[in-house]
C-alpha cells in the first residue's frame, strides 16, 4: 500500500491504529478479497475483535480488541455512548452558529446506492459540532458524534449545508485543487496547481477516549499530509480579513 497503517498503542487487551485513507476497516461484505485493516492486523494478532469502523476514505484512529472480555466491555461502552470520539472535517461554507447540535434521524436511502438520508422514521442520530477555524467559503469543524450511524457525520454536515470537501456521495466536488482555492489566478493546464490537494472525503478521526478495565485511556492522531496541505493553502489564499 502507498500509505501504511500505524499501530500507536497496543497491550494485551486492545490495539489502537492510525488508519490511512483508502484502506477498508473491515472485510467488504461483497468482496472478501479487498485489502482491509482487520485482515492485515490478524496476520500479526490473533484473536482480534472488531469494535467499530471507519469509512474507507476516512483517516485516523480506530480500536480493535484482543480478548473477548475487552471486546464485550468496549462494545457496551460504545452502545451506551460512553466512548468519546472526536473528528476533524474540512467543509464547504460555514455553519450559521459556531457550535451546536445536529439532531436529525438517519435512514438508508431507498435508491440502493449506499447513501443515507435524513428521514423522520430513521434512527435517532446526534452530532455535536464546533467551528475551529473559518476561511472564505470553507471551515475546519470539530465533531463529536453521540450516536454511531452509517455516514452520520457526512450526512449531518451535508444536511446543515456544509458538506465535507471531496465527499463523493454527499459533497459538491470530487476533489480540491489549488486552482479551486486560488480562484482568480491564471494557471496553465500543465501547472501542478491543477493537481488535487485532496481527492477523498476530508474527514479525520482525531481522538478516542474511553474507560477499560477501570482505566481511562485517551489517544490522538494528527491529520495526514493531504488534510494538512488543504489547510495550508486555505491559510495562504482564503484567510478571512
C-alpha positions as CSV (number, residue, x, y, z in Angstrom):
1,X,0.0,0.0,0.0
2,X,1.1,3.6,-0.7
3,X,0.1,4.6,2.9
4,X,0.6,2.0,5.6
5,X,-1.2,1.9,8.9
6,X,0.4,2.8,12.2
7,X,-0.1,1.0,15.5
8,X,0.1,3.8,18.0
9,X,-0.8,1.7,21.1
10,X,-1.0,-1.9,22.0
11,X,-1.3,-4.0,25.1
12,X,-2.8,-7.5,25.9
13,X,-6.4,-6.1,25.5
14,X,-6.5,-3.6,22.7
15,X,-4.9,-2.2,19.6
16,X,-5.2,1.5,18.6
17,X,-4.4,2.1,15.0
18,X,-4.0,5.2,12.8
19,X,-5.7,4.1,9.6
20,X,-4.8,5.7,6.3
21,X,-7.4,6.9,3.9
22,X,-8.2,4.4,1.2
23,X,-8.0,1.3,3.4
24,X,-11.1,-0.6,4.4
25,X,-11.5,-1.0,8.2
26,X,-13.1,-4.5,7.9
27,X,-13.7,-7.0,5.2
28,X,-16.1,-5.9,2.4
29,X,-19.5,-7.6,2.5
30,X,-19.5,-8.3,-1.2
31,X,-15.8,-8.8,-2.0
32,X,-13.8,-10.5,0.7
33,X,-10.6,-10.3,-1.4
34,X,-10.3,-6.5,-0.9
35,X,-7.5,-5.4,1.4
36,X,-8.6,-4.3,4.8
37,X,-7.1,-3.3,8.1
38,X,-8.7,-6.1,10.1
39,X,-7.2,-8.9,7.9
40,X,-3.8,-7.2,7.8
41,X,-3.7,-7.0,11.6
42,X,-4.8,-10.6,12.0
43,X,-1.6,-11.7,10.3
44,X,0.2,-10.5,13.5
45,X,-2.5,-10.5,16.2
46,X,-4.9,-13.4,16.9
47,X,-7.6,-13.4,18.2
48,X,-8.8,-10.0,17.1
49,X,-12.3,-8.4,17.5
50,X,-14.0,-5.6,15.7
51,X,-15.4,-2.8,17.9
52,X,-16.3,-0.1,15.5
53,X,-15.3,1.0,12.0
54,X,-14.3,4.0,9.9
55,X,-15.4,4.7,6.3
56,X,-12.8,3.7,3.7
57,X,-11.8,7.3,2.9
58,X,-11.8,8.5,6.5
59,X,-8.3,8.5,8.1
60,X,-7.5,8.3,11.8
61,X,-8.0,6.3,15.0
62,X,-9.7,3.0,15.2
63,X,-9.7,0.5,18.0
64,X,-9.6,-3.3,17.9
65,X,-9.9,-5.7,20.8
66,X,-7.6,-8.7,21.5
67,X,-9.7,-10.5,24.1
68,X,-13.4,-11.5,24.3
69,X,-13.6,-9.7,27.7
70,X,-12.3,-6.4,26.4
71,X,-14.5,-6.6,23.3
72,X,-17.6,-7.1,25.5
73,X,-16.7,-4.2,27.8
74,X,-15.9,-1.8,25.0
75,X,-18.9,-2.8,22.9
76,X,-21.2,-1.9,25.9
77,X,-19.3,1.4,26.2
78,X,-19.9,2.2,22.6
79,X,-23.6,1.3,22.8
80,X,-24.1,3.3,25.9
81,X,-22.4,6.4,24.3
82,X,-19.6,6.4,26.9
83,X,-16.8,6.5,24.3
84,X,-15.8,10.0,23.2
85,X,-14.9,10.1,19.5
86,X,-13.6,13.4,18.0
87,X,-13.3,14.0,14.3
88,X,-12.0,16.9,12.2
89,X,-13.5,17.8,8.9
90,X,-12.8,20.5,6.3
91,X,-16.2,21.6,4.9
92,X,-17.7,23.8,2.4
93,X,-19.2,27.1,3.7
94,X,-19.6,27.9,7.4
95,X,-22.5,26.9,9.8
96,X,-24.8,29.7,11.0
97,X,-23.6,29.1,14.6
98,X,-20.0,28.5,15.7
99,X,-21.1,25.5,17.7
100,X,-24.3,23.4,18.2
101,X,-26.0,20.1,17.9
102,X,-27.3,18.4,14.8
103,X,-30.2,16.2,15.8
104,X,-31.6,14.6,12.6
105,X,-32.7,10.9,12.2
106,X,-30.9,8.8,9.6
107,X,-32.2,6.0,7.4
108,X,-30.9,4.0,4.4
109,X,-31.9,5.5,1.1
110,X,-34.4,3.6,-1.0
111,X,-32.2,4.1,-4.0
112,X,-30.0,1.2,-3.1
113,X,-26.7,3.1,-3.9
114,X,-25.4,3.0,-0.3
115,X,-26.5,6.5,0.6
116,X,-28.0,7.5,3.8
117,X,-30.8,10.1,4.1
118,X,-32.4,12.3,6.8
119,X,-35.8,10.8,7.4
120,X,-38.4,11.3,10.2
121,X,-38.7,7.5,10.6
122,X,-34.9,7.0,10.7
123,X,-32.8,6.1,13.7
124,X,-32.1,8.9,16.2
125,X,-28.8,10.5,15.3
126,X,-26.9,13.3,17.2
127,X,-23.7,15.1,16.4
128,X,-22.1,17.9,18.3
129,X,-20.0,20.3,16.3
130,X,-17.7,23.3,16.9
131,X,-16.1,25.5,14.3
132,X,-12.3,25.5,14.8
133,X,-11.2,27.8,12.0
134,X,-13.0,29.7,9.3
135,X,-11.8,30.7,5.8
136,X,-13.6,32.3,3.0
137,X,-16.2,29.7,1.8
138,X,-14.6,26.9,3.9
139,X,-14.1,26.0,7.5
140,X,-12.5,23.4,9.9
141,X,-15.0,21.7,12.2
142,X,-14.6,19.5,15.2
143,X,-17.3,16.9,15.6
144,X,-18.3,14.6,18.4
145,X,-20.9,12.0,17.3
146,X,-23.1,10.9,20.2
147,X,-24.6,8.1,18.0
148,X,-22.8,5.8,15.5
149,X,-25.0,5.7,12.4
150,X,-23.5,4.8,9.0
151,X,-22.2,8.0,7.3
152,X,-23.6,10.0,10.2
153,X,-21.1,12.9,10.2
154,X,-21.1,13.2,6.4
155,X,-24.9,13.3,6.0
156,X,-25.4,15.5,9.1
157,X,-22.9,18.1,7.7
158,X,-24.5,18.0,4.3
159,X,-27.9,18.4,5.9
160,X,-26.6,21.5,7.7
161,X,-25.4,23.0,4.3
162,X,-21.7,22.3,5.0
163,X,-20.8,19.1,3.1
164,X,-17.3,17.7,3.6
165,X,-14.8,18.7,1.0
166,X,-14.3,16.0,-1.7
167,X,-17.1,13.8,-0.3
168,X,-18.2,11.9,-3.4
169,X,-21.6,10.9,-2.0
170,X,-22.8,14.0,-0.2
171,X,-20.4,16.8,-1.3
172,X,-20.1,19.4,-4.0
173,X,-16.9,18.2,-5.6
174,X,-14.8,15.0,-6.0
175,X,-11.5,16.7,-5.3
176,X,-10.0,20.1,-4.3
177,X,-7.1,21.7,-6.1
178,X,-5.1,24.8,-5.5
179,X,-6.9,26.3,-8.5
180,X,-10.2,25.8,-6.7
181,X,-8.7,27.9,-3.8
182,X,-6.9,30.5,-5.9
183,X,-10.0,31.2,-7.9
184,X,-8.6,34.5,-9.5
185,X,-5.2,33.0,-10.5
186,X,-4.2,32.4,-14.1
187,X,-2.7,29.0,-14.5
188,X,-1.7,26.8,-17.4
189,X,-3.1,23.3,-17.7
190,X,0.4,21.9,-17.2
191,X,0.7,23.7,-13.8
192,X,0.8,21.4,-10.8
193,X,-1.8,23.7,-9.2
194,X,-4.4,21.7,-11.2
195,X,-3.4,18.5,-9.3
196,X,-5.7,17.6,-6.4
197,X,-4.6,18.6,-2.9
198,X,-7.1,16.1,-1.7
199,X,-9.4,13.7,-3.6
200,X,-11.0,11.8,-0.7
201,X,-13.5,12.8,2.0
202,X,-11.7,15.4,4.2
203,X,-12.6,13.6,7.4
204,X,-10.2,12.5,10.1
205,X,-10.8,10.6,13.3
206,X,-8.6,12.7,15.6
207,X,-9.1,11.4,19.1
208,X,-10.6,8.5,21.0
209,X,-11.2,8.3,24.8
210,X,-12.8,5.5,26.9
211,X,-12.6,3.5,30.1
212,X,-11.4,0.0,30.0
213,X,-10.7,-2.3,33.0
214,X,-11.1,0.7,35.3
215,X,-8.5,2.8,33.4
216,X,-9.2,5.9,31.4
217,X,-7.4,5.8,28.1
218,X,-7.1,8.6,25.6
219,X,-5.4,8.7,22.2
220,X,-4.8,11.3,19.4
221,X,-3.5,11.2,15.8
222,X,-2.7,14.3,13.8
223,X,-4.3,14.7,10.4
224,X,-2.3,13.3,7.5
225,X,-0.4,15.1,4.8
226,X,-3.3,15.7,2.3
227,X,-5.5,17.2,5.1
228,X,-2.8,19.5,6.3
229,X,-2.0,20.6,2.7
230,X,-5.6,21.8,2.2
231,X,-5.4,23.7,5.5
232,X,-2.1,25.3,4.5
233,X,-3.4,26.5,1.1
234,X,-6.6,27.8,2.7
235,X,-4.5,29.7,5.3
236,X,-2.5,31.2,2.3
237,X,-5.3,32.1,-0.1
238,X,-8.6,32.1,1.8
239,X,-7.9,33.7,5.2
240,X,-10.7,35.9,6.5
241,X,-9.6,39.5,6.7
